[in-house]
Amino acid sequence: MTAKRTLPMPEELGEEEWRFISPTVNTGVTEEEGRVLRRIALSRISPDFSQPRRVLPEDLHRRLRSGEIGPQEALKELLRRRESGDLVARFVLSRIEGLANSIARAEVGLRHPVNVYEVADPQSPTGRSYRIAEGECRWWAYHLLALRGREEAEAIPCLIEAPPEREMTVLARQQAENLARWKLPAVAQARALKRAKQALQQLFQDALDSPANLDGLIEERLSALPEELRERIAREFGLGERIPTSHQLDDLVGLWLASVGKRISGRMVRNYLALLTLPPKVLELAEAAGIPERTLRVIRALPDPAAQVELTKKVAVEGLSPEETRRAARKLGAEKRETRQRPFLERWGSHLLSLSRQIENMGQADLSRLARELVERKEYERIYRALLSLGRLLEAIREVETSPPAP
């Protein structure tokens, strides 16, 4: 039996709507703050797909965004993948299930409502729906509870905020949320930094292309940036004069982060951005498992993508530290070098012997047919060059046979 809240409740929530809400949830909402606490059906809420943090694997994220599948279909697919041994699904579901189980316990409940804002939605009967500003994992946890048959989880407590007016405002809010939990997966941080860099670059480009708008839209976008960053831009670059170099933009992004409590160097920004060059399989697992930047830096140093994937799996399953990852990388690199240094005969001889046996077993009719098809497809020149190369190998073998043995 779920305990009922005894403290005063906002008018927007009825007594029966307080299921799955912790007795300690913060309800200090005022009209001046422009936020209202309300219980909203899950079906009327959607994630912010521009958010750099991703809960789902890339393919399911893309299908959900396109409307091909719904949230519960995505969860069912994750459950199926976990049963088949998929590591990414295992880590994603572990996080969602842990949160769902804590919410379902009456003594814990949902400690923080989901922050949402209204958006126009022509397909909704009311003409509006809601987009998540903060708390997507809580939304997924409620979907999982609903999938388990908990009817009371089909709606979730939300703080309704005023919709953001500018892209820069959205970026600032997301940066603040991400940096408040800086130990989030490094891959999500890298996406956030990339987006911030692109936004700054576009601001400079638009100012250069349309100087007449400096007092209009561009000035409005600039005003959404922190004061220290605006002063640095005005002092060193100016708008409408030139576009900073890539490294200078990295420095500006690092300064931008200072406004939300975590200033990093341009070099560190570049370290994060470099992570996005890793193979998709590595990025997906690294984000799901929460692998930090220092560890991913070691993985990125491996030259072979297959080795990068292999080491990422080992790190995710065993929870290796950066130093342990370095040792594993050295061992893996040594094994790869040993494989590359196998004798020529082991690497090439088996292929040549197999081909020669096939040719020896071909009758004259088959050889003639093969020759005709090569000529008709104009492949004979390429095959002829290959045979000449084999002839060079034959000459080398004869030379070795006739040479005196080494002393």
N, C-alpha and C positions, 0 to 999 in steps of 0.2 A: 504494500500500500504506500503510495507516494505521499510524503508529508506535504501539507499545504502551508503556504507562506502566511505568516501572521503579521508581518509588517505592512504598512500602507503600500498600496499598489497604484500605478498610474491608471488613469481612466481607460486607457486603450486596451488593457489586459483584464479579462474577467478572471474570476477565481479559478475556474477549471482550466484556464489557459496557462497556469503557472507550472504545469507538469514539466519535468526535466529542467527546471531552473533552480540553481543553487540558492539556498537561503541567504548566502553572502553576496549575491550578485549586486553590482553597483547600479543603483537606479537613480543616481543624482542627475536627472535630466531636467533642464529648464527650457522655457520657451525662448529665452534669450539666446541659448546655444543653438537654436534652430534644429533640435533633434527630438524625435518622439520615439518612445519604446512601444513596439507593437509586435504581435505574433502574426507571422505571414506564412502562407502556404509555400512549401518548398518549390512547387511547380511554378510559382510566380517570381522566382529568384534565379538568376544565372550568374556564373562567374564573370569576372573581368578578364577577358582573354588576352588583354595587353599586359597583365600582371606578369613580371618576370619569373615569379615563383610558380611552378607547375606541380600540381598534385599527381596528375595522370601521366603515364607514358606518352611519348610524342604522338604515336598513331591514334590512341584513344582521345587525346587532347584535340587533335585535328578533327576527328569524326564527331566529337561532341560539339565543337565550335561550328561545324557545318550543319548541324542538326540531323546528321545521319543516325545518331544514337542519342538516347537520353541518359541521365545520370545513373539510373538503376541498371540499364543495359550495360553501361560501362563497368559498374561494380560486379555484375554477373560475369563479365568477360575477365575481369581481374581475378575473381575467385577460380574460374576455370583455368587460367594461366598458372595460378599458384599451384593448383593440383597437378599440373603437368611439369612442375619444377622450375618455373620462371622466376629468376631472382628479383627482377624489378617488381613484379607483382607481389612477391613476398614482402619486400620492404614497404611498398606503398600501402598494402593492406594492414601491415603491422601497425603503422602509424594511425590509420583511420580506425581500426578496431580498438586500439588502446584508448583513443579519445571517446569512441562510442560507448565502450564499457564503463568508463568513468562517468559519462553523462547519465547513463542508465541507472547508476546507483543513486538512490534518493539522497544519501548524505553528501554527495558530491554535486551532481547536476551540472548544468551549464553555468559556469562562473562569469562568462563574458558574452553578451549578445553579439550577433553578427552585425557589423556596420554595413548598411546598404544605402543606395540613393535611387530615386525614381528615374526611369527612362521611358520614353514613348514606346508603345508596343501596339501596333495596329491589330495584331492577332488576339490581343487580350480583350475580354468583354468590357473591361474598364478603360481600355486604351492606354494602360500603363503597366509596367512591371518593375522589377527591382534588380539592380546590379550590385554585386558584392564589392565593397570597398576594402574591408578587412574581415578575415575569419572564414576563408573558403574551406579550410579543413573541418571546422565545426559544421558547416553546411553538408559536407560529405559524410560526416559522422551521423548526422540526422537521417540522411538518405539510407545509410546502412541499417540504422535502427528501424526505419520504415520498411526496408526490404525484409527484415526479420519479423515483420508483422506487428510492430508497435505503432498503433494508429495515432497515439498522441505525439509521435515524432514526425507526422506529416506536415507540421507547421513548426516554425522556429522563431524564438524571440529575436527581434532585430531593432537596432537603433537606426532610424531613418534620418539621413543627413541631407543637407542641401547638395544638389549635384555639382561637381566641379565644373568651372567655366572654362578653364584653360588646360591645355596639355601640360604646360609647365607645372600647374597646380597638382595635376594627377601624378606627375613624376615626383614632385616634392613629397606628396603624401606617401607614395609607395616607397621612396627612399627612406623616409622616416620610419615606416613600419619595418622595412627590411633591416635597417641599421639598429633598430631597437633590439633586434635578435640577430646580431652580427654573426652568430655561429650557425646561421642557416647554411644550406648547401652552397658551396662556392660557385656552382654552375648558375644558380639563381642570381647570385651577386654579380656574376659576369654579365648576365643578360641585362640586369639593371644598369650597370655601368655602360654597356654598349648603347643602350637606349638613351641614357643621359648624354653621352657623347654625340650621338646622332642628332639629338634635339638641339644641342648647342651649335653643331656644325650647320644645321638647317637654318637656325636663327641668323648666323653670320651670312650665309649664302643669300637668304631672302633680303636681308638689309643691303647687301651688295647689289642684288638684282633690281630692287625696288626702293631706292632711296626716298621716294616720295611718301612711303608708308612709315617712315621712321617715327612720326608723331602719332601713328594710328595703331594698327594691329601689331606691328613689331614692337613698338614701345610697350604695348599691353603685355605681350609675352615676356619682355625683358623685366617688367615690374614684378613678375611672379618669382624671379630669382632672388636669392638672398642678397642683402645689401653689400656684403663684402665682395661677392662675386661680381655684382654690377659695377662696383668701383674699380675692380681689377680689369674688367673688360674695357671700361671707359678710359682708364689710365694707360693701358698697354696696347690696346688694339683699336678701340673705337668701332662703332657700327657703321657699315657702309663704306669702310675704307679697305679692309683686307680680311682674309680668312686665316685664322691661326693654323699653324702646322698641326699634324697629328699629335706630336708630343706635347705641344702647347695646349691642345684640347684636353689631353689626358691630365695635365696639371690643373686646368680649370674644373674638370670633373672632380678631382680630388678636393679642390677648394669648396665645391658645391656641397660635398658630403660633410664638410666641417659645420655647416649650418644645422645639421641634424645630429651632431654629436660624434662624428667619426671622420676626422680628416686623414686622408691617405695620400701618399706621394704619387706623382705621375707614373713613376716606375711600377708602383704596386698596381695602379690601374691597368698598365700594360700587361702585368703578370696575369691578372684576372682575365683580360680580354683574350690573351693567348690560349686560355683553356678552351675557348669556343672552337679552336681548330682541331680538337680531339675528335675521334670517330663518334658518330651518333650513339652507338651502343655504349661507349664509355660514358658519354655525357648523361645518358638516360639512367644508367645504373649509379653513377656518381651522385646524381641529384637525389635519387630514391634512397640511397644509403647514407646520404649526408657526408660524403667524403670531403675533407677540407682542402683548401687551395694548396697548402704546402705539400700534401700527399699527391695531389693531382699534378703538381709541377714535376715531381719525380717520374710519374707515369708518362707525362708528355715528352720527357727526354728520351724515352725509348723510340728508336727509329722505325720499328715495325708495328703497324696498326694491330696486327693479330696479337703481338706480345702486349700491347697496351690493353687490349680487351681482356686478355688472360690475367694480367696483373691486377686490373680493376676488380675482377671477380674475386681474386684472392684477398684483396684489401677489404672488400665488402663483407665477405663471409667470415674472415678471421679478425676483422677490426684492427688491421695493422696500423701502427703509428708511422709518422713520416720516416723515422730512422729505420724501422723494420721494413718499410716499403723500399727504401734505398738498398738494403741488403738483398731483398728479394729481387729487385731489378738487376743488381749486379750478377746474381746467380742465374737469372733468366737470360741475361745478355751473354754470359759465358756459355750456357747451353746452346744458344743460337749460333754463336761463333763456332763451336765444336761441330755443329751440324753442317755449317757452310764449309768447313775444312775437311770434309770427308774426301777420300781419294777420288780422282777423276773417274776411275773405272766404276766405282759404286754409284756415282751420280749420273754418268753418261753411258757407260758401257751397257747397262741393262737395256736401255732404250734402243741402242744400236743392234744388240743381239736379237731383241724381240722383232725388230723390223726386218733384219736379215732372214730370220727363220720364216717369217710370213712370205717373203719374196721367194725363198727356196721352195716353199710348199705350193706356190702358184704354178699352174700349168701354162703352156705356151699360149693357149687360147685366152686365159685370163690376163696374161701379160699384154697380149695384143689389144684386148678390150680396154684395159687400163690406159695404154698408150693412146688409143683413139680418143678416149674421153678427155685426157689431158690436153690433147691438141685442140679438140673442139671447144673446150672451155678456156683455151689460151693460158693454161697453167703450165705448159711444158717448159717454158723459159725459166720459171721459178724452180721447177723440179730439176731442170738441167743444171742450174747454178748450184742447187743443193748436192747433186751428184758429183759435180766438180769439187765441191768442198770435201766430200767423202773421199774423193780421189787423192786430195792433199793428205788426208789422214792415212790412207793406204801407203803413200810414198814415205810418210814419216815412220810408219811401222817398218817398212823395208829397210830404211836407213838405219834404224836402231838394230835390226836383225843383222845387218852386214857390218856394223861398226864393231871394233874390238871391244871386249869387255873392259869396264873401268878398273883401274888397278886397285 
